[in-house]
Amino acid sequence: MKNFNTLLLITLMSGFCLTAQNKDTKKADKHFDRYEFVKAVDDYNKLVEKGKADSYVYGQLAESYYNIFNTVEAERWYAKALETSSDPEMVFKYSQMLKANGKYEESNVQMDKFATMNPSDNRAIAYRENPDYLPKILEQGKKFNIQNADYNSEQSDFGGIMNDGKLYITSGRNDNRKNYGWNDQPFLDIYTITKNTDGTSQEATLANNEINTKYHEGLVSFSPDGKTMYFSRESYFEKDYEKDSISSARFSQLYLFKATKLGDDWDTVESLAINSENYSVKNPSVSADGKTIYFASNMPGGYGNFDIYKASINTDGTLGEPVNMGQKVNTEAQEMFPYISSNNTLYFSSNGHLGLGGLDVFYTKEIDGKIATIRNLGIPINSNTDDFAFIIDEENDQGLVSSNRAGGKGSDDIYEFKKLQPLCDVLINATVLDDKTREPIAGATVTLFDAEGNKVVSKTSNAEGLVEFMIECEENTELEVVMDGFDSKKVQVKGTNEEENNVQISLDPIEKLILAETIDLAPIFFEFDKSNITAQAAFELDKLVQIMNKYPEMKIYATSHTDSRGPESYNTGLSDRRAKTTVQYVISKGIDASRITGEGKGETEPKVDCSTGCTKAQHAENRRSEFIIVTEETETIEE
C-alpha cells in the first residue's frame, strides 16, 4: 500500500545505525524521521548526485522507497546498500522487492541468504521447508473472478463493508484535506457509497464529522445488528502523541473507536479501553455472532511488528483482554487486516508468510482452539504487490479486496470479486449416530488417520454427535470411532475438493457382536511369521475387552488357526504363540486371567477343505482367530 502506511506500519524497521547520520544527511533525515518519505527521497537522491552518498544513504533511500512501495527503486537501493551491509532484515526486504518485481529466482537467492543468517526465524524455517512454494501458489489456478470497482478514485481507496444498504470504504479523495507527508496525498476519511439497482454506484459521500476528523480514519466493521460501528483513527485527535525533541516530529498511535447508530447517522464516538499511547490497534473485524473482535496491533509481547489479536465483546460492550492469535498466524514480519467471515474463516494479510510479494491474503480456521494450516489465496486475489483488506460474503461467494497492483485507477484500489471454485481446504464434519435409534452419540472418540495410516488427531463428539477436522484437498483419510457400549468402527473418507465433507458414522450396540456361541470380531491379522499384537488386532480385541467388562461373568476360549501351507508342527507352534499373545493382550487390559484361555489349533480345524487345492481367499479364511463363549458344556468338552 502506497498511501496508508501510517495505518499499516507506524514503526519503521530500519536496520541502519543512526550514528551514520551526519551534517550532510540532516535535512533528509529530518523528513525521514517525520515519515515524509517523498521529500526524504528527493534529499537523499541529491546527496547521491553530489557524490556524498554511502551505505547509510543507500539504505535510507531503500527504506524510503520501500515505505511508499516504489518496488523498482527500493530494489535498486537495497542492492547498493547490501554491497557493504549484511543486515538480515534488509536482506529479507530486498528479497520481497525482487519478488514484487517478478524476479522470483533472484528473490529466492536472497531468501537463502536470509535463512542462513537467521535460521531460527520462522520466515526462514517456512522457506527452508518449502523453497519451491512459488510455483505451487501460481499453479493453484484462478479461483476468483476479479475486477476494478467503478467507485475508485485517483487517490487511495481501500477496504469496504456493507451495512444497512451502504458500502463503507476508506479513501484519500478528499482534496479539502491537508496532504500527509508520507506520500504527499490527502489524509484518509471514511465514505459511504450506495449501489444502484443496475449495479452501478452513486457518488461517494463523506461520513459525518463525528466519524471523520482532519486526521486519518481507517477500516470499519459493524456489530451484527448494524447499530455499532468500530473503526480506527489516529490518536492525534485524542491529543495523544510524542514529540521528538530533535526533529520536532510528532508520533501518534492508532486507536480503535466505536460509534452508535442514531437515527440514520452515527454519534457517541468512544475510544476503546484496549487503546494505549504505547502501541497501535487497528483493522477491526467483528465476528458474525458479535461476541469477538479481531484486530491488528504492535502491542508488546507479539511475534513481529503488527500481529493479529482477538478480544471478547462483553454484553455491556466492553472488551476482554486481547489474545494473540499465536505463532502459526503471526510471524516476525507484518500480519494485518483480519476479517472473520460468517463461517468463522479468518482471512488476513501478511508479508511474513510465503507469498507472491508484498502483502498477500491468507486464510485459516480455528477449530477446537487450534489453528488449521495457513493457506495462500493464490492469484488473482494476490499479486506481486500489496493485497489486503479482504472481505467475503460466504453465502453469495462475493467480496472485496484492495490492492496497489498495476492497472488500477489510483494508488490503492478496491477490487470486486466472485469466488468461482472452492478453496483448497476441506472441513470434514463427522456425525456419530446410534444405528438403532438414529440419535447422535456424544462423547465418542473419533481419531483421524492420514493416507499412510498415521494418527493425526483425536477428538470427542459433542452433544450433536459432531466432530470437525480440517484437511487438505484430495487427501484420503480414515476415521476411527470408539464409544463405550458400541461396536467400534473405521470409515474410509475419500479426498475431495469440496469445502466441506459431511460424514455420518453409525455405530451398532456392542451386543450385536455376541452370537449364540462366539464373539463375532473381524479377522485378527498378524504379520508374517510373527505373533505380536498389531494395531489392527488391538482395535478388534478392544471390542472383546469391552464386552467382557460389560458382562463380568463371561468367559472366553480363544483359538488361533493357520492355513495348511507349511509344516504341520510349525503351524501348530505359531498358532499357539498367537493364541497366547492374544490372551495376554486381553489380560493386560484388566480382564482376570481366569476368564480367558487360548490354544493354537494349527491347520487341524480348517474352515475350508483345501486337500484338493484352495484359492488365496480360501487360505485366508482358514487363517483366523475365534472367540468362543465358554459355557458349562464347553468346559466339559475341554476337560
C-alpha positions as CSV (number, residue, x, y, z in Angstrom):
1,M,0.0,0.0,0.0
2,K,1.4,3.3,-1.1
3,N,-0.9,5.5,0.8
4,F,-2.0,4.1,4.1
5,N,1.3,3.1,5.6
6,T,0.8,5.2,8.7
7,L,-2.1,2.9,9.5
8,L,0.0,-0.1,8.5
9,L,3.4,0.2,9.8
10,I,3.9,3.2,12.2
11,T,7.2,1.8,13.4
12,L,9.9,1.6,10.7
13,M,12.1,-1.5,10.7
14,S,15.2,0.2,9.6
15,G,18.3,-1.9,10.1
16,F,20.7,1.0,9.9
17,C,22.8,2.6,12.6
18,L,21.8,6.2,13.4
19,T,25.5,7.0,14.0
20,A,25.8,7.1,10.3
21,Q,23.9,10.3,10.2
22,N,26.0,13.4,9.5
23,K,25.5,17.1,8.7
24,D,25.0,16.3,5.0
25,T,22.1,13.9,5.8
26,K,20.5,16.2,8.4
27,K,17.8,17.6,6.2
28,A,16.9,14.3,4.6
29,D,16.9,12.5,7.9
30,K,14.5,15.0,9.4
31,H,12.0,14.3,6.6
32,F,12.6,10.6,7.1
33,D,12.0,10.8,10.8
34,R,8.8,12.6,10.2
35,Y,7.7,9.9,7.8
36,E,7.8,12.5,4.9
37,F,9.3,9.9,2.6
38,V,8.6,11.8,-0.7
39,K,10.7,14.7,0.5
40,A,13.3,12.4,2.1
41,V,13.8,10.6,-1.3
42,D,14.5,14.0,-3.0
43,D,17.1,15.0,-0.4
44,Y,18.9,11.6,-0.3
45,N,19.0,11.5,-4.1
46,K,20.6,14.9,-4.1
47,L,23.4,13.5,-1.9
48,V,23.9,10.7,-4.4
49,E,24.2,13.2,-7.3
50,K,26.7,15.2,-5.3
51,G,28.8,12.1,-4.6
52,K,28.1,12.3,-0.8
53,A,26.3,9.0,-0.5
54,D,27.4,6.0,1.4
55,S,25.8,2.7,2.6
56,Y,23.7,4.7,5.1
57,V,22.2,6.9,2.4
58,Y,21.6,4.0,0.1
59,G,19.8,2.2,2.9
60,Q,17.7,5.2,3.8
61,L,16.8,5.6,0.1
62,A,15.8,2.0,0.0
63,E,13.7,2.3,3.2
64,S,12.0,5.5,1.9
65,Y,11.1,3.8,-1.4
66,Y,10.0,0.7,0.4
67,N,7.6,2.6,2.6
68,I,5.9,4.3,-0.4
69,F,6.1,0.9,-2.3
70,N,8.2,2.0,-5.2
71,T,9.5,-1.5,-5.6
72,V,11.8,-0.8,-8.5
73,E,13.8,1.9,-6.8
74,A,13.7,0.1,-3.4
75,E,15.2,-3.0,-5.1
76,R,17.9,-0.8,-6.7
77,W,19.0,0.9,-3.4
78,Y,18.7,-2.2,-1.3
79,A,21.1,-3.9,-3.7
80,K,23.5,-0.9,-3.4
81,A,23.3,-0.8,0.4
82,L,23.9,-4.6,0.7
83,E,27.2,-4.3,-1.1
84,T,28.7,-3.2,2.2
85,S,26.0,-4.2,4.7
86,S,24.8,-7.6,6.0
87,D,21.7,-6.7,7.9
88,P,19.3,-9.7,7.8
89,E,16.1,-7.7,7.8
90,M,17.4,-5.7,4.9
91,V,18.2,-8.9,3.0
92,F,14.6,-10.0,3.7
93,K,13.1,-6.8,2.4
94,Y,15.4,-7.0,-0.7
95,S,14.0,-10.4,-1.4
96,Q,10.5,-9.0,-1.1
97,M,11.2,-6.2,-3.5
98,L,12.7,-8.7,-6.0
99,K,9.6,-10.9,-5.7
100,A,7.4,-7.8,-6.1
101,N,9.2,-7.1,-9.4
102,G,8.7,-10.6,-10.6
103,K,12.3,-11.7,-10.1
104,Y,11.4,-14.9,-8.3
105,E,14.7,-16.8,-8.7
106,E,16.7,-13.8,-7.6
107,S,14.3,-13.4,-4.6
108,N,15.0,-17.0,-3.6
109,V,18.7,-16.4,-3.7
110,Q,18.2,-13.6,-1.1
111,M,15.8,-15.8,0.9
112,D,18.5,-18.5,1.0
113,K,20.9,-15.8,2.3
114,F,18.4,-14.6,4.9
115,A,17.7,-18.2,6.1
116,T,21.4,-18.8,6.5
117,M,21.8,-15.6,8.5
118,N,18.6,-16.1,10.6
119,P,18.0,-19.9,10.7
120,S,15.7,-19.7,13.8
121,D,13.4,-17.0,12.2
122,N,10.0,-18.5,11.4
123,R,10.1,-16.9,7.9
124,A,13.4,-18.7,7.3
125,I,12.1,-22.0,8.7
126,A,9.0,-21.8,6.4
127,Y,11.1,-21.1,3.4
128,R,13.6,-23.9,4.1
129,E,10.6,-26.4,4.5
130,N,9.1,-25.3,1.2
131,P,11.6,-23.5,-1.1
132,D,9.5,-24.3,-4.2
133,Y,6.4,-22.6,-2.8
134,L,6.0,-20.0,-5.6
135,P,5.1,-22.4,-8.5
136,K,2.7,-24.1,-6.2
137,I,0.9,-20.8,-5.5
138,L,0.9,-19.8,-9.1
139,E,-0.3,-23.2,-10.3
140,Q,-3.3,-23.2,-8.0
141,G,-5.5,-21.8,-10.7
142,K,-7.8,-18.9,-10.6
143,K,-10.5,-19.5,-8.1
144,F,-11.9,-15.9,-8.3
145,N,-13.1,-13.6,-11.0
146,I,-11.9,-10.1,-10.1
147,Q,-12.4,-6.6,-11.5
148,N,-11.7,-3.0,-10.6
149,A,-14.6,-1.3,-8.8
150,D,-16.3,1.7,-10.6
151,Y,-16.1,3.9,-7.4
152,N,-12.3,4.1,-7.2
153,S,-10.7,7.5,-7.5
154,E,-7.2,8.7,-8.5
155,Q,-6.2,8.7,-4.8
156,S,-6.1,5.8,-2.3
157,D,-9.3,3.7,-1.9
158,F,-9.4,0.5,0.1
159,G,-11.5,-1.5,2.5
160,G,-15.2,-1.9,2.0
161,I,-18.0,-3.4,4.1
162,M,-21.8,-3.3,3.7
163,N,-24.1,-2.0,6.4
164,D,-27.8,-1.0,6.1
165,G,-27.6,-0.9,2.3
166,K,-24.4,1.2,2.2
167,L,-20.9,0.4,1.4
168,Y,-18.3,1.9,3.8
169,I,-14.8,2.5,2.3
170,T,-11.7,4.4,3.3
171,S,-10.4,7.0,0.8
172,G,-7.9,9.8,0.3
173,R,-10.1,11.5,-2.3
174,N,-11.0,14.5,-0.1
175,D,-9.0,17.3,-1.7
176,N,-10.0,19.7,1.1
177,R,-7.8,17.7,3.5
178,K,-4.2,18.6,4.2
179,N,-1.7,16.3,2.4
180,Y,0.2,13.8,4.5
181,G,4.0,13.8,4.3
182,W,4.3,10.1,4.0
183,N,3.1,10.1,0.4
184,D,2.1,13.7,-0.2
185,Q,-1.5,12.8,-0.6
186,P,-4.6,13.8,1.4
187,F,-5.4,12.3,4.8
188,L,-7.9,9.4,4.7
189,D,-11.6,9.6,5.5
190,I,-14.5,7.1,5.7
191,Y,-17.0,7.4,2.9
192,T,-20.3,5.7,2.2
193,I,-21.5,4.5,-1.3
194,T,-25.0,3.5,-2.3
195,K,-25.3,0.9,-5.1
196,N,-28.0,1.4,-7.8
197,T,-30.3,-1.4,-8.9
198,D,-28.3,-1.8,-12.1
199,G,-25.1,-2.5,-10.2
200,T,-23.6,1.0,-10.7
201,S,-22.5,3.2,-7.8
202,Q,-23.7,6.6,-6.7
203,E,-21.2,9.3,-5.7
204,A,-19.3,8.6,-2.6
205,T,-20.4,10.6,0.5
206,L,-18.3,11.6,3.5
207,A,-19.4,10.2,6.8
208,N,-20.2,12.8,9.3
209,N,-17.8,14.9,11.4
210,E,-18.3,12.6,14.4
211,I,-16.5,9.9,12.4
212,N,-14.2,11.9,10.2
213,T,-11.6,14.3,11.5
214,K,-8.7,16.2,9.9
215,Y,-6.5,13.1,10.6
216,H,-6.5,9.6,9.3
217,E,-9.6,7.3,9.7
218,G,-9.3,3.7,8.8
219,L,-11.2,0.5,8.2
220,V,-14.7,-0.1,9.5
221,S,-16.6,-3.1,11.0
222,F,-20.1,-3.4,12.4
223,S,-21.9,-5.3,15.1
224,P,-24.4,-7.9,13.8
225,D,-27.4,-5.7,14.3
226,G,-25.6,-2.9,12.4
227,K,-26.0,-0.4,15.3
228,T,-22.4,-0.2,16.4
229,M,-19.5,0.9,14.2
230,Y,-15.9,0.0,15.0
231,F,-13.2,2.0,13.2
232,S,-9.6,3.1,13.6
233,R,-8.3,6.7,13.9
234,E,-5.0,8.4,14.7
235,S,-4.5,9.4,18.3
236,Y,-3.7,13.0,17.3
237,F,-7.4,13.7,17.7
238,E,-7.2,12.5,21.3
239,K,-4.1,14.7,21.8
240,D,-2.1,11.6,22.4
241,Y,1.3,11.7,20.7
242,E,5.0,12.0,21.4
243,K,7.2,14.8,20.1
244,D,10.8,14.2,19.1
245,S,12.9,16.8,20.8
246,I,15.4,16.9,17.9
247,S,13.3,16.7,14.7
248,S,10.1,18.1,16.3
249,A,8.3,15.3,14.6
250,R,5.1,14.1,16.3
251,F,4.4,10.4,16.6
252,S,0.9,9.2,17.0
253,Q,-0.6,5.8,17.6
254,L,-3.7,4.3,16.0
255,Y,-6.7,3.8,18.3
256,L,-9.9,1.8,17.9
257,F,-13.2,3.6,18.4
258,K,-16.9,2.7,18.3
259,A,-19.8,4.8,17.3
260,T,-23.5,4.2,17.9
261,K,-26.3,4.5,15.3
262,L,-28.6,7.4,16.0
263,G,-31.4,7.6,13.5
264,D,-29.8,7.4,10.1
265,D,-26.4,8.6,11.2
266,W,-23.6,8.0,13.7
267,D,-23.0,9.6,17.1
268,T,-21.5,8.9,20.6
269,V,-18.0,8.1,19.5
270,E,-16.0,6.3,22.2
271,S,-12.3,5.3,22.5
272,L,-11.9,1.6,23.4
273,A,-10.2,0.6,26.6
274,I,-7.6,-1.5,24.7
275,N,-6.0,1.6,23.2
276,S,-2.7,2.7,24.6
277,E,-0.3,5.6,24.0
278,N,2.5,3.0,23.8
279,Y,1.2,1.0,20.8
280,S,-1.4,0.9,18.0
281,V,-4.6,-1.1,17.4
282,K,-6.3,-1.1,14.0
283,N,-8.2,-3.0,11.4
284,P,-11.2,-4.2,13.4
285,S,-13.4,-7.1,12.4
286,V,-16.4,-8.3,14.4
287,S,-17.5,-11.9,14.3
288,A,-20.9,-12.9,13.0
289,D,-22.3,-13.6,16.5
290,G,-21.0,-10.3,17.8
291,K,-19.0,-11.9,20.6
292,T,-15.5,-11.4,19.3
293,I,-13.5,-8.6,17.7
294,Y,-10.3,-9.2,15.7
295,F,-7.7,-6.5,15.1
296,A,-4.1,-5.9,14.4
297,S,-1.7,-4.4,16.9
298,N,2.0,-3.9,17.6
299,M,1.5,-4.1,21.4
300,P,4.4,-5.7,23.4
301,G,4.6,-9.4,23.6
302,G,3.8,-10.1,19.9
303,Y,5.9,-12.1,17.4
304,G,6.6,-9.4,14.9
305,N,5.7,-5.8,14.2
306,F,2.0,-6.0,13.8
307,D,0.2,-9.2,14.9
308,I,-3.4,-10.4,14.7
309,Y,-5.3,-10.4,18.0
310,K,-8.8,-11.1,19.2
311,A,-10.8,-10.0,22.2
312,S,-14.2,-10.9,23.6
313,I,-17.0,-8.3,23.3
314,N,-18.9,-8.4,26.6
315,T,-22.6,-7.9,26.9
316,D,-22.1,-4.4,28.2
317,G,-20.0,-3.5,25.1
318,T,-16.6,-3.6,26.9
319,L,-13.8,-5.7,25.6
320,G,-11.9,-8.5,27.2
321,E,-8.2,-8.9,27.3
322,P,-6.5,-9.1,23.9
323,V,-5.4,-12.6,22.9
324,N,-2.6,-13.1,20.4
325,M,-3.6,-15.5,17.6
326,G,-0.4,-17.3,18.0
327,Q,2.8,-18.1,16.1
328,K,1.0,-20.1,13.4
329,V,-0.8,-17.0,12.3
330,N,1.8,-14.3,13.3
331,T,5.4,-14.0,12.1
332,E,8.3,-11.8,12.7
333,A,7.1,-9.5,9.9
334,Q,3.6,-7.9,9.4
335,E,0.2,-9.5,9.9
336,M,-2.7,-7.1,9.4
337,F,-6.3,-6.6,8.1
338,P,-8.0,-9.6,9.8
339,Y,-11.5,-10.4,8.6
340,I,-13.6,-13.1,10.3
341,S,-16.3,-14.4,8.0
342,S,-19.7,-15.8,8.8
343,N,-18.4,-19.4,8.8
344,N,-15.5,-18.3,11.1
345,T,-12.8,-18.4,8.5
346,L,-10.1,-15.9,9.4
347,Y,-8.6,-14.0,6.4
348,F,-5.7,-11.7,6.9
349,S,-2.8,-10.1,5.0
350,S,0.9,-10.8,5.7
351,N,4.3,-10.3,4.2
352,G,5.8,-12.8,6.6
353,H,4.2,-16.0,5.3
354,L,5.3,-17.4,1.9
355,G,3.6,-15.4,-0.8
356,L,3.9,-13.7,-4.2
357,G,5.3,-10.4,-3.0
358,G,4.3,-7.5,-0.7
359,L,1.2,-8.3,1.4
360,D,-0.7,-11.4,0.4
361,V,-4.1,-12.6,1.6
362,F,-4.1,-15.8,3.6
363,Y,-6.8,-17.8,5.4
364,T,-7.2,-20.3,8.2
365,K,-9.8,-21.5,10.6
366,E,-9.8,-22.0,14.4
367,I,-11.2,-25.4,15.4
368,D,-11.3,-26.6,19.0
369,G,-8.9,-23.8,19.9
370,K,-6.3,-24.9,17.3
371,I,-5.4,-23.0,14.1
372,A,-5.6,-25.0,10.8
373,T,-3.0,-24.8,8.1
374,I,-2.3,-21.2,6.9
375,R,-3.3,-21.0,3.2
376,N,-2.4,-18.5,0.5
377,L,-5.5,-17.5,-1.5
378,G,-3.4,-17.5,-4.7
379,I,-4.0,-15.5,-7.9
380,P,-5.8,-13.3,-8.8
381,I,-6.7,-12.2,-5.3
382,N,-2.9,-12.0,-4.6
383,S,-0.4,-10.3,-6.9
384,N,3.3,-9.4,-6.6
385,T,2.3,-6.1,-4.9
386,D,0.2,-5.4,-1.7
387,D,-3.1,-7.2,-1.4
388,F,-5.1,-6.5,1.7
389,A,-8.5,-5.7,3.3
390,F,-10.1,-8.9,2.0
391,I,-13.8,-9.4,2.9
392,I,-16.2,-12.0,1.6
393,D,-19.9,-12.9,1.8
394,E,-19.6,-16.6,2.3
395,E,-23.2,-17.2,1.3
396,N,-23.0,-15.4,-2.0
397,D,-19.3,-16.1,-2.7
398,Q,-18.8,-12.3,-3.4
399,G,-16.5,-9.8,-1.8
400,L,-13.9,-7.1,-2.0
401,V,-10.1,-7.0,-1.8
402,S,-7.8,-3.9,-2.0
403,S,-4.5,-3.8,-3.9
404,N,-1.9,-1.4,-5.3
405,R,-1.3,-3.6,-8.3
406,A,-0.6,-2.1,-11.8
407,G,-3.6,-1.1,-13.9
408,G,-5.7,0.5,-11.2
409,K,-7.2,4.0,-11.2
410,G,-5.3,5.2,-8.2
411,S,-2.5,4.1,-5.8
412,D,-4.7,1.7,-3.8
413,D,-7.9,0.5,-5.5
414,I,-10.8,-1.7,-4.4
415,Y,-11.5,-4.8,-6.5
416,E,-14.8,-6.7,-6.5
417,F,-14.6,-10.5,-6.9
418,K,-16.7,-13.5,-7.3
419,K,-15.5,-16.9,-6.0
420,L,-15.6,-19.5,-8.8
421,Q,-14.1,-22.5,-7.1
422,P,-13.8,-23.8,-3.5
423,L,-10.6,-23.0,-1.7
424,C,-8.2,-25.9,-1.1
425,D,-9.1,-26.9,2.4
426,V,-11.7,-29.5,3.3
427,L,-13.7,-29.4,6.5
428,I,-14.8,-32.9,7.5
429,N,-18.0,-32.8,9.5
430,A,-18.2,-36.3,11.1
431,T,-21.5,-37.1,12.9
432,V,-21.7,-40.2,15.1
433,L,-25.1,-41.8,15.4
434,D,-26.7,-44.8,17.2
435,D,-27.6,-47.1,14.3
436,K,-30.7,-48.4,16.1
437,T,-32.2,-45.1,17.4
438,R,-30.6,-42.7,14.9
439,E,-29.8,-40.4,17.8
440,P,-26.5,-38.6,18.0
441,I,-23.8,-40.1,20.2
442,A,-22.0,-37.6,22.4
443,G,-18.6,-38.5,23.9
444,A,-17.4,-40.8,21.2
445,T,-13.6,-40.7,20.5
446,V,-13.0,-40.0,16.8
447,T,-9.5,-40.3,15.5
448,L,-8.2,-39.1,12.1
449,F,-5.6,-41.1,10.3
450,D,-3.8,-39.9,7.1
451,A,-3.4,-41.9,3.9
452,E,-0.4,-43.7,5.3
453,G,-2.2,-44.8,8.4
454,N,-0.5,-42.3,10.7
455,K,-2.6,-41.0,13.6
456,V,-3.2,-37.2,13.1
457,V,-5.5,-36.1,15.9
458,S,-8.3,-37.4,18.2
459,K,-11.4,-35.5,19.2
460,T,-14.6,-36.2,21.2
461,S,-18.0,-35.8,19.6
462,N,-20.2,-33.0,21.0
463,A,-23.9,-33.1,22.1
464,E,-24.9,-33.3,18.4
465,G,-22.5,-36.2,17.8
466,L,-20.3,-33.9,15.7
467,V,-16.5,-33.5,15.4
468,E,-14.7,-31.4,12.8
469,F,-11.4,-31.9,11.1
470,M,-9.6,-29.6,8.6
471,I,-7.6,-31.4,5.9
472,E,-6.0,-30.6,2.6
473,C,-7.9,-31.1,-0.6
474,E,-7.8,-34.5,-2.3
475,E,-6.3,-36.1,0.8
476,N,-7.7,-39.6,1.6
477,T,-8.2,-40.2,5.3
478,E,-9.6,-42.7,7.7
479,L,-11.8,-42.1,10.8
480,E,-11.8,-44.5,13.7
481,V,-14.7,-44.2,16.1
482,V,-14.7,-45.7,19.6
483,M,-17.6,-45.4,22.1
484,D,-18.3,-47.4,25.2
485,G,-21.3,-49.7,24.7
486,F,-20.9,-49.7,20.9
487,D,-19.1,-51.6,18.2
488,S,-16.0,-49.5,17.2
489,K,-15.8,-48.7,13.5
490,K,-13.3,-47.5,10.9
491,V,-14.5,-45.4,7.9
492,Q,-12.5,-44.5,4.8
493,V,-13.0,-40.9,3.7
494,K,-12.1,-40.2,0.1
495,G,-10.3,-37.0,-0.7
496,T,-12.3,-34.2,-2.3
497,N,-12.1,-30.6,-3.4
498,E,-15.3,-29.6,-1.8
499,E,-15.1,-27.1,1.1
500,E,-17.0,-29.5,3.4
501,N,-17.3,-33.2,3.6
502,N,-20.2,-34.5,5.7
503,V,-19.7,-38.0,7.0
504,Q,-22.2,-40.0,9.1
505,I,-20.9,-42.9,11.1
506,S,-23.5,-45.2,12.6
507,L,-22.5,-47.5,15.5
508,D,-24.2,-50.7,16.4
509,P,-24.7,-51.7,20.1
510,I,-21.8,-53.8,21.3
511,E,-24.3,-56.7,21.9
512,K,-24.6,-57.2,18.2
513,L,-21.2,-58.9,18.2
514,I,-22.4,-61.6,20.7
515,L,-23.7,-64.6,18.8
516,A,-25.0,-67.8,20.2
517,E,-21.7,-69.4,20.8
518,T,-19.0,-66.9,19.8
519,I,-18.0,-63.2,19.7
520,D,-18.1,-62.1,16.1
521,L,-14.9,-60.0,15.6
522,A,-13.3,-59.1,12.3
523,P,-10.3,-61.3,11.4
524,I,-7.3,-60.8,13.7
525,F,-4.3,-60.4,11.5
526,F,-0.6,-61.0,12.4
527,E,2.5,-60.1,10.5
528,F,4.1,-62.9,8.6
529,D,5.8,-65.4,10.9
530,K,5.1,-63.1,13.9
531,S,2.9,-63.4,16.9
532,N,2.9,-59.8,18.4
533,I,-0.3,-57.8,18.5
534,T,-0.7,-55.2,15.7
535,A,-2.7,-52.0,15.8
536,Q,-5.4,-53.6,13.7
537,A,-5.6,-56.6,16.1
538,A,-5.7,-54.3,19.1
539,F,-8.6,-52.4,17.6
540,E,-10.7,-55.7,17.3
541,L,-9.5,-57.1,20.7
542,D,-10.6,-53.9,22.5
543,K,-14.1,-54.8,21.4
544,L,-13.8,-58.1,23.2
545,V,-12.4,-56.4,26.3
546,Q,-15.4,-54.0,26.3
547,I,-17.9,-56.9,26.1
548,M,-16.2,-58.8,28.9
549,N,-16.2,-55.7,31.0
550,K,-19.9,-55.3,30.4
551,Y,-20.6,-59.0,31.1
552,P,-18.3,-59.9,34.1
553,E,-19.5,-63.5,34.2
554,M,-18.5,-64.2,30.6
555,K,-15.5,-66.5,29.9
556,I,-13.8,-66.8,26.6
557,Y,-11.8,-69.6,24.9
558,A,-9.6,-68.1,22.1
559,T,-8.4,-70.3,19.3
560,S,-5.9,-69.4,16.6
561,H,-5.8,-71.2,13.2
562,T,-3.4,-71.3,10.3
563,D,-3.8,-72.5,6.7
564,S,-2.5,-75.8,5.5
565,R,0.7,-74.4,3.9
566,G,3.9,-75.1,5.7
567,P,4.9,-77.9,8.1
568,E,2.1,-79.0,10.4
569,S,4.3,-78.8,13.5
570,Y,5.5,-75.3,12.6
571,N,1.9,-74.2,12.1
572,T,0.8,-75.6,15.4
573,G,3.6,-73.8,17.3
574,L,2.9,-70.5,15.5
575,S,-0.8,-70.6,16.1
576,D,-0.3,-71.5,19.8
577,R,2.0,-68.5,20.3
578,R,-0.5,-66.2,18.6
579,A,-3.3,-67.5,20.8
580,K,-1.3,-67.0,24.0
581,T,-0.3,-63.4,22.9
582,T,-4.0,-62.7,22.2
583,V,-4.9,-63.9,25.7
584,Q,-2.1,-61.8,27.3
585,Y,-3.3,-58.7,25.5
586,V,-6.8,-59.1,26.9
587,I,-5.4,-59.7,30.4
588,S,-3.3,-56.6,30.1
589,K,-6.5,-54.6,29.7
590,G,-7.7,-55.6,33.2
591,I,-9.6,-58.8,32.4
592,D,-9.0,-61.5,35.1
593,A,-6.7,-64.3,33.8
594,S,-9.3,-66.9,34.9
595,R,-11.8,-65.6,32.4
596,I,-9.8,-66.2,29.2
597,T,-7.8,-69.1,27.8
598,G,-6.2,-69.7,24.4
599,E,-5.0,-72.5,22.3
600,G,-3.4,-72.8,18.9
601,K,-5.1,-75.3,16.6
602,G,-2.6,-75.0,13.7
603,E,-4.1,-76.4,10.5
604,T,-6.2,-79.1,12.2
605,E,-9.6,-77.4,12.0
606,P,-9.8,-75.7,8.6
607,K,-12.9,-73.7,7.7
608,V,-12.4,-74.7,4.1
609,D,-11.1,-78.1,3.0
610,C,-8.0,-77.4,0.9
611,S,-7.0,-81.0,0.4
612,T,-7.6,-80.6,-3.4
613,G,-6.4,-77.0,-3.5
614,C,-7.6,-73.6,-2.4
615,T,-7.5,-70.0,-3.6
616,K,-5.7,-67.2,-1.8
617,A,-9.1,-66.1,-0.4
618,Q,-9.9,-69.6,0.9
619,H,-6.5,-69.9,2.5
620,A,-7.2,-66.5,4.2
621,E,-10.5,-67.8,5.6
622,N,-8.6,-70.6,7.3
623,R,-6.1,-68.2,8.9
624,R,-8.4,-67.0,11.6
625,S,-9.0,-66.4,15.3
626,E,-12.2,-67.5,17.0
627,F,-13.5,-66.3,20.4
628,I,-15.8,-69.0,21.8
629,I,-18.1,-68.1,24.7
630,V,-17.4,-70.7,27.4
631,T,-20.4,-72.5,28.8
632,E,-20.6,-75.4,31.2
633,E,-20.9,-77.7,28.2
634,T,-17.8,-76.1,26.6
635,E,-15.8,-76.5,29.9
636,T,-16.8,-80.2,30.0
637,I,-15.6,-80.7,26.4
638,E,-12.3,-79.0,27.2
639,E,-11.8,-81.2,30.2
